[in-house]
Amino acid sequence: MSAKHEHYDVIRKPIITEKATMASEHNAVVFEVAIDSNKPMIKEAVEALFGVKVKAVNTTVTKGKVKRWKGKPYKRNDVKKAIVTLAEGQSIDVSTGL
């Protein structure tokens, strides 16, 4: 499957945190994805961009917090994360980025 422009719009960037690194030991990779994307779209994009077989996709939406800057409130953007579990023997090196 070849990568299309839409696939680059779905997958924003890899998330590299301590928790995401621990998940990589269990064959999972964490990505920030577009807020309007769904699980089949994420699966298709990861398989096309990285050439791997995806076993499962779990998503979570983190609501943006209300913060203050110079006394004035503003709201951070909502963020959607996808935990992509890869098939046995598959791997993605996220340290290189997209």
C-alpha positions as CSV (number, residue, x, y, z in Angstrom):
1,M,0.0,0.0,0.0
2,S,1.5,3.4,-1.0
3,A,1.3,6.5,1.2
4,K,-1.2,9.2,0.2
5,H,-1.4,12.8,1.2
6,E,-4.3,12.0,3.5
7,H,-2.2,9.6,5.5
8,Y,0.2,12.4,6.5
9,D,-2.8,14.5,7.6
10,V,-4.0,11.7,10.0
11,I,-0.7,11.0,11.7
12,R,0.7,14.2,13.2
13,K,3.7,13.1,15.2
14,P,5.0,10.4,17.5
15,I,4.7,10.8,21.2
16,I,7.9,10.0,23.1
17,T,7.4,9.9,26.8
18,E,8.3,7.5,29.6
19,K,4.9,5.8,29.3
20,A,5.1,5.5,25.5
21,T,8.6,4.0,25.8
22,M,7.3,1.4,28.3
23,A,4.5,0.6,25.8
24,S,7.0,0.0,23.1
25,E,8.3,-3.0,25.0
26,H,4.9,-4.6,24.4
27,N,5.0,-3.8,20.6
28,A,3.0,-0.6,20.8
29,V,3.7,2.9,19.4
30,V,1.9,6.1,20.4
31,F,1.1,8.9,17.9
32,E,-0.7,12.2,18.1
33,V,-3.4,12.0,15.4
34,A,-5.9,14.4,13.9
35,I,-8.9,15.0,16.2
36,D,-11.4,13.9,13.5
37,S,-9.7,10.7,12.6
38,N,-11.1,7.3,13.4
39,K,-9.5,3.9,14.1
40,P,-9.7,2.5,10.6
41,M,-8.2,5.7,9.2
42,I,-5.3,5.5,11.7
43,K,-4.7,1.8,11.0
44,E,-4.6,2.4,7.2
45,A,-2.2,5.4,7.6
46,V,0.3,3.6,9.9
47,E,0.3,0.6,7.6
48,A,0.9,2.8,4.5
49,L,3.5,5.1,6.0
50,F,5.6,2.6,7.9
51,G,5.0,-0.6,6.0
52,V,4.0,-2.6,9.1
53,K,1.0,-4.8,10.0
54,V,-1.3,-3.2,12.7
55,K,-2.9,-5.6,15.2
56,A,-5.1,-3.0,17.1
57,V,-5.7,0.7,17.6
58,N,-6.8,2.4,20.8
59,T,-7.6,6.1,21.0
60,T,-7.9,8.7,23.7
61,V,-8.9,12.3,23.6
62,T,-7.3,14.7,26.2
63,K,-9.4,17.8,26.7
64,G,-7.5,21.1,26.6
65,K,-7.0,22.8,30.0
66,V,-8.0,26.4,30.7
67,K,-4.9,28.3,31.5
68,R,-4.0,32.0,32.2
69,W,-1.4,34.1,30.5
70,K,-0.9,37.7,31.7
71,G,-4.1,37.4,33.7
72,K,-6.3,36.5,30.7
73,P,-7.7,33.0,30.4
74,Y,-7.3,30.9,27.3
75,K,-7.9,27.2,26.4
76,R,-5.4,24.8,25.1
77,N,-6.4,22.6,22.1
78,D,-7.8,19.1,22.5
79,V,-5.3,16.4,21.6
80,K,-6.1,12.9,20.3
81,K,-3.6,10.1,20.9
82,A,-3.5,6.7,19.2
83,I,-1.9,3.7,20.8
84,V,-1.1,1.4,17.9
85,T,-0.3,-2.2,18.7
86,L,1.8,-3.9,16.0
87,A,1.7,-7.5,14.9
88,E,4.4,-9.9,16.3
89,G,7.8,-9.2,14.9
90,Q,6.9,-5.8,13.5
91,S,8.5,-2.5,14.8
92,I,8.7,1.2,14.1
93,D,11.7,3.4,15.0
94,V,10.0,6.6,16.1
95,S,13.3,8.3,17.1
96,T,13.8,9.3,13.4
97,G,10.3,11.0,13.2
98,L,8.1,11.3,10.2
